[in-house]
Amino acid sequence: MRICALSGKIRGAKLIQVYTGDGKGKTTAAFGLALRATGAGLRVYICQFLKGKYCSELMAFKKIKNIKVEQFGAGCFVRKAPAKKDMDSAERGIKAAKKAVCGRLYDIVILDEINVALKLGLVKLDDVIFLIKNTSKKTELVLTGRGAHPKIIELADLVSQIKDIKHYYNKGVKGRRGIEY
């Protein structure tokens, strides 16, 4: 089997990716990128906003040496007005994200659900713009979540809109371990 490398480890200019929309698969797309990156020897940091409980991907990522995951949620995904604990968790997440993008320790930084955190008022647009503008030139930055802010879309190099056409959830199928979490 022959494998070809096109351009070495990672290109010399940062790129910003956004996965947004109302369909299923935004986090999955970003995590697929993380898996591919570690296969190429790249270092990945995943900062999960709004999430703070067990999910199967955390168990898988623990087995991969080049991926670090930190969750900054208060347990359950925020479905109503955010509480103080949600605000505090998001603030810790922004601090960790700033450290990751400015610290030059990672080749890829994924800010999972940051678009939703922004929409809920848990993080400030200025902080997200700071992260985008201050990402190291050798770091790929990935932002996921529904409802990406127009300014984030404008600043991004790649935007994928994940559209919900049909979902089994609407037929009463609950989230399943290993598939949705």
Buried (B, 14 or more C-beta within 10 A) or exposed (E): EEEEEEEEEBEEEBBBBBBBBEBBBBBBBBBEBBBEBBEEEBBBBBBBBBBBEEBEBBEBBEEBEBBBBEBBBBEEBBEEEBEEEBBEBBBEBBEBBBEBBBEEBBBBBBBBBBBBBBBBEBBBEEBBBBBBEEBBEBBBBBBBBBEBBEBBBEBBEEBBEBEEEEEEEEEEEEEEEEEEE
